């Protein structure tokens, strides 16, 4: 059965690529135009059939699509069973990034990758926040400067969720993550929570938590052992899914498509300093990156190659933050 499916898929891809090229080259004298139109119509119909079949095949053998409400519900039951209310969101329905909610501040840097701020790398388009990474004509690379609420908003506790089309291709490093701002820190370290990163894999999103100290010390927990593995890779690069993070005074939990796949007890310390988890109760701000791995990356994951199809695109349809009554806060960081 697998062999039959493979043959059908290969035939579909070859035929759907060959037919339009053949049809495009079928130039004839004007007097034969009527006769040729008949064949052109046949070719167009065949092309359309196989394009529809290929799309059907990808969807059939891809992951189950998720139904999401077009408008943000005012009240939800979170994945841990709590009743929560909408306190902050962006549906990305305007023509540009909302400067009252977002800033562009570089949180990731590499010498051969330019952090771009214009529409080439980051823009709001067709109701999505769109971040694109490129290999430029000069051989260097570009990506978006981090899209972040650093300088506008931090929050404490709640359920944060986005609906996004995340890239899953070799060399990509998309992320949905957070850090604590210095004005809110109660501990000697900066807190970092990676809701997910994609690296070194075609079907796993991996959460991480970090402690960063001013003296250069760093401790981390998480990675692929905490991660969520999608069952099917075939269409994952084209699929939208829900990615969420729940945070209470007692625990953090991570979700895909509304299902909790990992929980972390906030009484459980990590790192050699044994200085506690209070930093994971400090307010945090949101960050999006669509970074990439290259041959120059210090972290040696499989890099982009000459076979990479550019651009690598990361799309976010919406992001919504819900909080329980009496638990959770929003902090206005404007001007900081």
Secondary structure as UniProt FT lines:
FT   HELIX           2..24
FT   HELIX           30..32
FT   HELIX           33..61
FT   STRAND          75..77
FT   TURN            79..80
FT   STRAND          83..90
FT   TURN            99..101
FT   STRAND          103..104
FT   TURN            111..112
FT   STRAND          113..116
FT   TURN            119..121
FT   STRAND          122..125
FT   TURN            126..127
FT   STRAND          128..135
FT   TURN            137..138
FT   STRAND          141..144
FT   STRAND          147..148
FT   TURN            150..152
FT   STRAND          153..156
FT   STRAND          158..165
FT   TURN            170..171
FT   STRAND          172..180
FT   HELIX           182..184
FT   STRAND          189..197
FT   STRAND          204..213
FT   TURN            214..215
FT   STRAND          218..222
FT   HELIX           224..226
FT   STRAND          228..229
FT   TURN            234..235
FT   HELIX           236..238
FT   STRAND          240..247
FT   STRAND          251..256
FT   TURN            257..258
FT   STRAND          259..265
FT   TURN            266..267
FT   TURN            272..273
FT   HELIX           278..281
FT   STRAND          284..292
FT   TURN            295..296
FT   TURN            306..307
FT   STRAND          312..324
FT   TURN            325..326
FT   STRAND          329..332
FT   TURN            334..335
//
